[in-house]
Amino acid sequence: MNEKLTSLINRLVAQKIPHRVVDLGGEAVRTRDVLDRVDVDADAIVKTIMFKGKKSGVFSVSVFGTDRVSYPKLRAVLNDKISTLRPQEMRELGWEPGECCPLSVPGPLFIDPTVFEKEIINTGSGDLRYGLEFPSKAITQMRGDVTVVDVHSKEP
């Protein structure tokens, strides 16, 4: 386990938040990678994507793994021109594509309200070799910069 995941586990333990580290059997970047390797509830996988806004700076968005982020909805919320961070931009912030965890990514977090419909969710952990399972309510418990807003789309 890398330092990001170890640090996050220490925070979860300190705050007495139940969690489970899931060995992914190798590096997993996409939701499909996780589903191909481990037995987790496909409907409970939450992906977190890093963005940047011209005015907003760096922020992240969390939606279910089977959903997409709706750029029109997100632009309307932020009133800003936005784009996803390129892999190199993520690396400059210390992250790799696929390892983002809503509990620990930098900057503000926008999370779709559907995520809270699941009591237990599975997310990236900060380490591509492991996933993290925890109560969805832990996101608002551990972070002060969360905005719950409809930003998902079911369309391909």
C-alpha positions as a Python dict, from the first residue, in 0.01 Angstrom:
ca = {
    (1, 'M'): (0, 0, 0),
    (2, 'N'): (125, 345, -85),
    (3, 'E'): (143, 646, 147),
    (4, 'K'): (-188, 797, 27),
    (5, 'L'): (-381, 482, 115),
    (6, 'T'): (-199, 428, 444),
    (7, 'S'): (-268, 788, 547),
    (8, 'L'): (-635, 755, 450),
    (9, 'I'): (-674, 431, 649),
    (10, 'N'): (-524, 606, 953),
    (11, 'R'): (-780, 888, 916),
    (12, 'L'): (-1067, 640, 883),
    (13, 'V'): (-952, 451, 1193),
    (14, 'A'): (-907, 774, 1391),
    (15, 'Q'): (-1262, 881, 1302),
    (16, 'K'): (-1397, 530, 1373),
    (17, 'I'): (-1539, 495, 1022),
    (18, 'P'): (-1589, 132, 921),
    (19, 'H'): (-1410, 43, 600),
    (20, 'R'): (-1262, -244, 402),
    (21, 'V'): (-958, -236, 175),
    (22, 'V'): (-1026, -441, -139),
    (23, 'D'): (-729, -606, -312),
    (24, 'L'): (-791, -553, -684),
    (25, 'G'): (-540, -817, -795),
    (26, 'G'): (-335, -564, -993),
    (27, 'E'): (-376, -208, -1111),
    (28, 'A'): (-733, -105, -1193),
    (29, 'V'): (-805, 225, -1366),
    (30, 'R'): (-1164, 193, -1488),
    (31, 'T'): (-1485, 59, -1334),
    (32, 'R'): (-1470, -230, -1581),
    (33, 'D'): (-1121, -323, -1453),
    (34, 'V'): (-1261, -358, -1100),
    (35, 'L'): (-1565, -560, -1208),
    (36, 'D'): (-1347, -796, -1410),
    (37, 'R'): (-1127, -875, -1110),
    (38, 'V'): (-1324, -866, -786),
    (39, 'D'): (-1668, -949, -656),
    (40, 'V'): (-1814, -612, -554),
    (41, 'D'): (-2160, -467, -605),
    (42, 'A'): (-2141, -311, -952),
    (43, 'D'): (-2414, -64, -856),
    (44, 'A'): (-2210, 62, -559),
    (45, 'I'): (-1891, 159, -741),
    (46, 'V'): (-1830, 533, -729),
    (47, 'K'): (-1575, 700, -954),
    (48, 'T'): (-1413, 1032, -880),
    (49, 'I'): (-1285, 1245, -1165),
    (50, 'M'): (-1058, 1548, -1134),
    (51, 'F'): (-1145, 1866, -1323),
    (52, 'K'): (-1025, 2222, -1357),
    (53, 'G'): (-1223, 2534, -1417),
    (54, 'K'): (-1100, 2860, -1562),
    (55, 'K'): (-1229, 3042, -1250),
    (56, 'S'): (-1288, 2743, -1019),
    (57, 'G'): (-941, 2588, -1018),
    (58, 'V'): (-901, 2217, -943),
    (59, 'F'): (-1202, 2024, -813),
    (60, 'S'): (-1340, 1670, -830),
    (61, 'V'): (-1672, 1510, -912),
    (62, 'S'): (-1803, 1177, -783),
    (63, 'V'): (-2075, 977, -960),
    (64, 'F'): (-2161, 609, -985),
    (65, 'G'): (-1923, 411, -1204),
    (66, 'T'): (-2197, 333, -1456),
    (67, 'D'): (-2292, 701, -1491),
    (68, 'R'): (-2123, 985, -1672),
    (69, 'V'): (-2060, 1339, -1552),
    (70, 'S'): (-2297, 1577, -1727),
    (71, 'Y'): (-2080, 1863, -1848),
    (72, 'P'): (-2381, 2090, -1912),
    (73, 'K'): (-2508, 2037, -1555),
    (74, 'L'): (-2162, 2089, -1406),
    (75, 'R'): (-2096, 2402, -1614),
    (76, 'A'): (-2432, 2542, -1504),
    (77, 'V'): (-2351, 2479, -1136),
    (78, 'L'): (-2009, 2641, -1160),
    (79, 'N'): (-2082, 2904, -1425),
    (80, 'D'): (-1736, 2827, -1554),
    (81, 'K'): (-1552, 2673, -1848),
    (82, 'I'): (-1437, 2328, -1730),
    (83, 'S'): (-1229, 2035, -1848),
    (84, 'T'): (-1103, 1709, -1702),
    (85, 'L'): (-745, 1711, -1587),
    (86, 'R'): (-506, 1541, -1825),
    (87, 'P'): (-299, 1255, -1676),
    (88, 'Q'): (11, 1477, -1657),
    (89, 'E'): (-183, 1747, -1472),
    (90, 'M'): (-307, 1485, -1227),
    (91, 'R'): (47, 1355, -1173),
    (92, 'E'): (163, 1708, -1093),
    (93, 'L'): (-91, 1700, -808),
    (94, 'G'): (27, 1356, -694),
    (95, 'W'): (-253, 1145, -844),
    (96, 'E'): (-284, 885, -1118),
    (97, 'P'): (-597, 834, -1328),
    (98, 'G'): (-814, 572, -1157),
    (99, 'E'): (-686, 608, -803),
    (100, 'C'): (-896, 907, -695),
    (101, 'C'): (-1087, 870, -370),
    (102, 'P'): (-1364, 1114, -278),
    (103, 'L'): (-1233, 1117, 79),
    (104, 'S'): (-890, 1248, -11),
    (105, 'V'): (-867, 1416, -353),
    (106, 'P'): (-753, 1779, -339),
    (107, 'G'): (-985, 2073, -389),
    (108, 'P'): (-1362, 2095, -355),
    (109, 'L'): (-1576, 1788, -423),
    (110, 'F'): (-1907, 1785, -611),
    (111, 'I'): (-2097, 1465, -550),
    (112, 'D'): (-2413, 1345, -715),
    (113, 'P'): (-2694, 1287, -461),
    (114, 'T'): (-2757, 937, -601),
    (115, 'V'): (-2430, 827, -439),
    (116, 'F'): (-2594, 864, -99),
    (117, 'E'): (-2875, 627, -199),
    (118, 'K'): (-2629, 342, -135),
    (119, 'E'): (-2535, 284, 226),
    (120, 'I'): (-2200, 125, 138),
    (121, 'I'): (-1993, 231, -163),
    (122, 'N'): (-1669, 120, -329),
    (123, 'T'): (-1422, 381, -453),
    (124, 'G'): (-1064, 433, -557),
    (125, 'S'): (-829, 442, -261),
    (126, 'G'): (-530, 646, -370),
    (127, 'D'): (-354, 324, -476),
    (128, 'L'): (-440, 162, -811),
    (129, 'R'): (-397, -187, -661),
    (130, 'Y'): (-663, -141, -395),
    (131, 'G'): (-1020, -22, -371),
    (132, 'L'): (-1191, 110, -60),
    (133, 'E'): (-1536, 19, 72),
    (134, 'F'): (-1702, 247, 329),
    (135, 'P'): (-2036, 410, 420),
    (136, 'S'): (-2132, 681, 172),
    (137, 'K'): (-2208, 919, 461),
    (138, 'A'): (-1836, 914, 549),
    (139, 'I'): (-1774, 1154, 261),
    (140, 'T'): (-1958, 1439, 429),
    (141, 'Q'): (-1822, 1333, 771),
    (142, 'M'): (-1460, 1357, 657),
    (143, 'R'): (-1475, 1653, 419),
    (144, 'G'): (-1592, 2008, 471),
    (145, 'D'): (-1581, 2106, 105),
    (146, 'V'): (-1855, 1883, -39),
    (147, 'T'): (-2135, 2012, -261),
    (148, 'V'): (-2416, 1765, -324),
    (149, 'V'): (-2564, 1844, -664),
    (150, 'D'): (-2713, 1655, -960),
    (151, 'V'): (-2423, 1621, -1203),
    (152, 'H'): (-2477, 1275, -1351),
    (153, 'S'): (-2599, 1154, -1685),
    (154, 'K'): (-2706, 804, -1784),
    (155, 'E'): (-2641, 867, -2152),
    (156, 'P'): (-2334, 709, -2317),
}
